[in-house]
Amino acid sequence: MDANVRGAVTRALRQRSIDVVTAQEDGTDELDDPELLDRATELGYPLFTQDEDLLAEAARRQQSGEPFAGVIYAHQDKVTIGQCVESLELIASIGEPEEFANRVEYLPLRR
């Protein structure tokens, strides 16, 4: 979880037994976007964010061929906490981290 993600999202996912690591817990909440995405890649998990700047970093990496673990993005004003939780729970339940490599996934997921 990027530092800008609402705590309610993290708490709700943990209540559903979804493994979540926040930037704050990892001590990476002060990193610039490229370094934060590097850390997520090092951990082997896509990074959930609501920060549009991370979309630009992901696009830059896609264009340059620089690998990254993936970005899952939800716009803060257009996606509810419930939609984030529902979509992230689905991703965690049926997706594998490597399926998100070098991709950007937008929430909410469509049925």
N, C-alpha and C positions, 0 to 999 in steps of 0.2 A: 504494500500500500504506500502510495506517495504521501508525503506529509500533509497535503491539502485535502485528503479524503476525510469526510466527516466520521467522527468516532462511532456514531450510531451504525454505520455500515460495518465497521470492524466488529463491534459488539454483536450485532445480529448474526454475522457469519460464524463467529465463534460459538454462539448459542446453538448453531446448527452443526457444530463439530467440524467446521471448515478451517484448515490450517492457514493462518494469516500471519505475516510478518510486516510490521509497520516500519516506515523509515525512522520514526522516533525510537522504537525499540532497538533497531539495528544501529542506531547512532549515525545515520546517514541523512537525517532531515535537513542538514545544512549544505549538502552537496549540490553542485550545479546539476542540471538535467542530464548532461552526457555521463557524468560520473555516477549518478543515481541509476541510470539505465545500465551502465556497466556492472554495477553491483547486483542488480536484478538478474542480469545475464550470468554473472558469476554464481549466483545462488541457483540458477536454472529455472526460474519462474518468471512468467510475464508480470509486468508492472501495471497495476491498476492506478489510474490517475484521473483527475478532473482538471488538469492543467493543460491548456492548449499549447503551451510552449513545448511540452513533451511530444506532441503530435509532430511539430516541426522537426524535432530531433529524430524521431522515428522515420519520417519521410526522407530526411537527409541520409540516414543509414540505408534505407531501402534503395535510394538512388545510387549511392556509392558502393553498395554491396557489402557494407560493414555489418557483420552479424549482430543480432541482439535477440533477447529472449521473448520479445513481443510486448506490445502495449495494449491494454484494454482501457478504453476511454469512455467516460460519460460526462456530458455537459452538465455543469452544476445547476443551471436554471431550467433544463429541459428534461431531466431524468430524476425521478423521485428516489428517495432512499430505498423504498420498497422495491422499485424496479431494479436498482443496482444490486440489492441483496438477492433477489430472485434470479437475475441473470448470472451473477457471480457464483451462486450456489450451483446452478446448472453447469456452468463451465467447470467448476471444481469437481463435480460429480461424474461427468462423462468425458471431459476433455483431458488430454495429457499435455503437460507443459511444452513438449517439443512440437505439438501441433500449432502453437502460437508463435513459434520462432520466426522472426523477420516479418511479422504481420502486425497490423493494427485492427483491433476488433472494437466496434462501436456498440455501446449499450443504449437502450435496452435491446436485448436479442428479440427478434421477431419470431412469432410462432407460425 
